[in-house]
Amino acid sequence: MSTPVMRPEIVEYYTDRYDESARLTVSQHGRLEFERTRELLLRHLPPAPAKVLDVGGGPGVYAEWMAAAGYEVTLLDPVPLHREQAAARGGFAVRDGDARALAEHDDDSYDAVLLLGPLYHLVERTERVQAIAEARRVARPGALVAAAAISRHAPLMDTAAKGVLDERIDLVLRQIDATGINDPTTGFTIAFFHTVDELRDEFAAAGFEPGDGRVAATVYGIEGPVWPLARAGLTAEREDLFACVMRAARHAETDPALLAASSHLLAVAHK
Ligand SMILES: C[S@@+](CC[C@H](N)C(=O)[O-])C[C@H]1O[C@@H](n2cnc3c(N)ncnc32)[C@H](O)[C@@H]1O
């Protein structure tokens, strides 16, 4: 397999323009994403100690949490700054790596493989399927493979909740609705936003067989249908409202009619 090349715009975005290390802790919607993702992972991770590969683990917020819970974590990330930040947290191994080619990792060698971010930045379907197939290859038989995606409709709700949905952005959003591909002039970098069906189909194309529910992967809505309240900051200093947003997310987490209303989706499958 040839070595994949990282798009320089993505490295530049995370190095010079965006502080990924603070994303999950400084804002209300970051906190919502972090709390809900952890509760979904806890339901599916094997008991510690177990070997976890955190592909695209960024500055290591999830890796630190898993290591503290007793997991043996290896984090891979292609952005040097993220690897430095992750290494500074300590408690887990940090390596350079690209989700599309996990060449230094053996077949059947991890109890869980996480892709909490790489699929956002792989705009070609073949690359995303390759990343999921690589995660499946290095997972042991029966192991968990979990991948996060950004919902196709998140940009619409996000810009509206931020109060910046004007005519120019409306045009950008129409382009995203049609292709799933982000226009980097919006501020975010090169990115792809999934429909629920696309995410499931990519797991099937990567070799996951339909399970009891006759789908290759179970897809959960992470933040639920009322996350824009958190995005607008309305849950700050309103723990009762934050608790309601969390409860709504749990209530709707597998409702087919509401899944796509979450900002992020989590696909979960077993090899
Ligand atoms: C939004 S961040 C998420 C970081 C972390 N997983 C989290 O959820 O907090 C996306 C991460 O994916 C990484 N990434 C982008 N393209 C990748 C690729 N082809 N392979 C592996 N990681 C990639 C980025 O460097 C970045 O750290």
The ligand as a Gaussian input file, in Angstrom:
#p B3LYP/6-31G(d) Opt

LIG

0 1
 C      -11.531000      16.977000      15.032000
 S       -9.979000      16.240000      15.366000
 C      -10.443000      14.967000      16.541000
 C       -9.345000      14.584000      17.502000
 C       -9.732000      13.539000      18.536000
 N       -9.970000      12.241000      17.948000
 C      -10.952000      13.969000      19.319000
 O      -12.045000      13.488000      19.011000
 O      -10.803000      14.785000      20.224000
 C       -9.638000      15.317000      13.899000
 C       -8.311000      14.602000      13.954000
 O       -8.172000      13.758000      12.812000
 C       -6.825000      13.817000      12.389000
 N       -6.738000      13.395000      10.992000
 C       -7.048000      14.089000       9.878000
 N       -6.824000      13.340000       8.789000
 C       -6.350000      12.140000       9.220000
 C       -5.918000      10.950000       8.593000
 N       -5.899000      10.824000       7.249000
 N       -5.495000       9.931000       9.374000
 C       -5.487000      10.032000      10.716000
 N       -5.888000      11.138000      11.368000
 C       -6.304000      12.168000      10.634000
 C       -6.431000      15.259000      12.619000
 O       -5.038000      15.424000      12.690000
 C       -7.129000      15.552000      13.954000
 O       -6.301000      15.278000      15.042000

